[in-house]
Amino acid sequence: MSDTKAPDTKAPDSARRSERSRRAIYDAALALVSEQGYAKTTVEGIAARAGVGKQTIYRWWPANSKAAVLMEAFLDLAGQAGEAVGATAESEIPDTGDLAADLRLVLRATVDELNDPVYDRPTRALAAEGIVDPALGAEFTAKLLEPQLQLYVRRIEAAQSAGDIDPGVDPRIALELLVGPLHHRWLHRTLPLTHAYADTLVEYALRGLSARR
């Protein structure tokens, strides 16, 4: 009897292969929209950069494929960034009992994201396209912006329950005191975004929001 082993004919792990392909598509979509803008990015271009057939993209994202791919890729990117500070759509802004420290942590992380070309360029491209394409803009707001803002709302509400924030404060307006100036400076590039600036925003905002003793 021969001791020669039969060749391993185990089929490749299709789930792992699909995940690699999906990740390649995400990376390609974000790279292309950063390099040439949303309007010039195409499904064909994404497929070529990712090394997959365009039918793979149409199969996984059958409706409005380019927008769907980019939105999903961007949500994935944003999720990875959120995990770095412990805040995602599934979790919350950290609540250590020190509201100022928690807000500084999150705003500093946001500064790092907005200064990172990997995040900055596709954000600008999609934000710009959302102005001229109301449907894309609404999707961008509903799927990405609003869930992030609700994290602030819930953290501020928790601070109100703890007696740290004036109970009469509207949490939605309160969060805009924090994120509004940050994104204004980022969007218009008026001055550099720094951790010191983020810390100052927290300090100034909490002066007005803190409960009166």
C-alpha positions in Angstrom: 0.0 0.0 0.0 1.4 3.4 -0.9 2.1 5.9 1.8 1.6 8.8 -0.6 -1.0 11.2 0.8 -3.8 12.3 -1.4 -3.6 15.9 -2.5 -5.5 18.4 -0.4 -8.6 19.2 -2.4 -10.3 21.3 0.3 -12.1 24.1 -1.4 -11.0 27.7 -0.6 -12.9 29.4 2.1 -15.4 31.4 0.1 -16.4 33.6 3.0 -12.8 34.6 3.6 -12.3 35.3 -0.1 -15.5 37.3 -0.3 -14.4 39.4 2.7 -11.1 40.1 1.1 -12.9 41.2 -2.1 -15.3 43.4 -0.2 -12.4 45.0 1.7 -10.6 45.6 -1.6 -13.7 47.2 -3.0 -14.0 49.5 0.0 -10.4 50.6 -0.3 -10.6 51.1 -4.0 -13.8 53.2 -3.7 -12.3 55.5 -1.0 -9.1 55.9 -2.9 -10.8 56.8 -6.1 -13.2 59.3 -4.6 -10.3 60.9 -2.8 -8.2 61.1 -6.0 -10.7 62.2 -8.6 -13.9 63.1 -6.8 -17.3 61.5 -6.6 -18.5 62.4 -10.1 -15.6 60.9 -11.9 -15.6 57.7 -9.8 -17.2 54.8 -11.6 -18.2 51.2 -10.8 -15.8 50.1 -13.6 -13.0 52.1 -12.0 -13.7 50.7 -8.5 -13.8 47.1 -9.9 -10.5 47.6 -11.8 -8.7 49.1 -8.7 -10.1 46.4 -6.5 -9.2 43.6 -8.9 -12.7 42.2 -9.1 -15.3 42.0 -11.9 -17.8 44.8 -12.1 -20.5 42.2 -11.9 -19.4 41.4 -8.4 -20.2 44.9 -7.4 -23.6 44.9 -9.2 -24.4 41.6 -7.5 -23.5 42.8 -4.0 -24.9 46.4 -4.5 -27.6 46.1 -7.1 -29.3 49.4 -6.5 -27.5 52.7 -7.3 -24.2 50.8 -7.1 -21.7 53.6 -7.0 -23.4 55.5 -4.2 -24.1 52.4 -2.3 -20.5 51.1 -2.4 -19.1 54.5 -1.4 -21.6 55.0 1.4 -20.9 51.5 2.8 -17.1 52.0 2.5 -17.3 55.3 4.2 -19.5 53.9 7.0 -16.9 51.1 7.5 -14.2 53.7 7.6 -16.1 55.8 10.2 -16.8 52.7 12.3 -13.1 51.9 12.4 -12.3 55.5 13.5 -15.1 55.3 16.2 -13.7 52.1 17.6 -10.4 53.8 18.3 -12.1 55.9 21.0 -14.7 53.4 22.1 -17.6 55.3 20.4 -19.6 53.6 17.6 -23.2 53.5 16.5 -23.5 50.3 18.6 -21.8 51.8 21.7 -21.7 55.2 23.2 -19.4 58.1 23.9 -17.4 57.0 27.0 -19.0 57.9 30.3 -16.4 58.0 33.0 -18.4 60.4 35.1 -16.1 63.3 34.0 -18.0 64.9 31.1 -15.2 67.3 30.2 -12.7 64.5 29.9 -15.1 62.4 27.9 -15.8 65.2 25.4 -12.1 66.1 25.1 -11.3 62.5 24.3 -13.9 62.3 21.5 -13.2 65.7 20.0 -9.5 65.1 20.0 -10.1 61.8 18.1 -12.4 63.8 15.7 -9.5 66.2 15.1 -7.2 63.3 14.3 -9.7 61.9 11.9 -10.3 65.1 10.0 -6.6 65.8 9.8 -6.0 62.3 8.3 -6.0 62.3 4.5 -7.5 58.8 4.5 -10.6 60.2 6.2 -10.5 63.9 5.1 -10.5 63.4 1.3 -13.5 61.1 0.9 -15.4 63.1 3.5 -14.9 66.3 1.6 -15.8 64.6 -1.7 -19.0 63.1 -0.4 -20.0 66.2 1.5 -19.5 68.3 -1.7 -21.5 65.9 -3.8 -24.2 65.9 -1.2 -24.8 69.6 -1.8 -25.6 69.1 -5.5 -27.2 65.6 -5.1 -29.9 66.0 -2.5 -30.6 62.2 -2.4 -26.9 61.4 -1.6 -26.8 64.3 0.9 -29.9 62.9 2.7 -28.4 59.4 2.8 -25.1 60.8 4.1 -26.9 62.6 6.9 -29.2 59.8 7.8 -26.6 57.0 7.7 -23.5 58.7 9.0 -24.0 62.1 10.5 -27.2 61.6 12.4 -26.1 58.4 14.3 -22.9 60.2 15.4 -24.8 63.3 16.6 -27.2 61.1 18.6 -24.2 59.8 20.5 -23.6 63.3 21.7 -27.3 63.7 22.5 -27.3 60.7 24.7 -24.1 61.6 26.5 -25.5 65.1 27.2 -28.7 63.7 28.5 -26.8 61.4 30.8 -24.9 64.4 32.1 -28.2 66.2 32.7 -29.5 63.2 34.7 -26.2 63.3 36.7 -26.8 67.0 37.4 -23.8 68.2 35.4 -25.7 69.9 32.7 -28.6 72.4 33.1 -31.8 70.4 32.7 -33.3 73.2 30.6 -30.6 72.8 27.9 -31.7 71.3 24.5 -29.1 68.5 23.9 -29.3 68.9 20.2 -28.4 72.6 20.3 -25.8 71.9 23.0 -23.9 69.3 20.8 -23.7 71.9 18.0 -21.6 74.1 20.3 -19.0 71.4 20.2 -19.1 69.9 16.8 -20.2 73.0 14.8 -17.1 75.1 15.3 -14.9 72.1 14.8 -16.4 71.2 11.4 -16.6 74.9 10.3 -12.8 75.2 10.8 -12.2 71.9 9.0 -14.5 72.7 6.1 -13.1 76.2 5.4 -9.6 75.6 6.5 -9.6 78.9 8.4 -7.0 77.8 11.0 -5.3 74.5 11.9 -7.3 71.8 13.8 -5.5 70.9 17.0 -6.1 69.1 20.2 -5.7 72.4 22.0 -8.6 73.8 20.0 -10.8 70.8 20.8 -10.0 71.2 24.5 -10.9 74.9 24.3 -14.3 74.1 22.6 -15.1 71.8 25.5 -14.1 74.3 28.1 -16.1 77.2 26.5 -19.2 75.1 25.8 -19.4 73.6 29.3 -19.2 77.1 30.8 -22.6 77.8 29.3 -24.1 74.3 29.6 -23.2 73.5 33.2 -25.9 73.3 35.8 -26.2 76.4 38.0 -25.2 75.6 41.5 
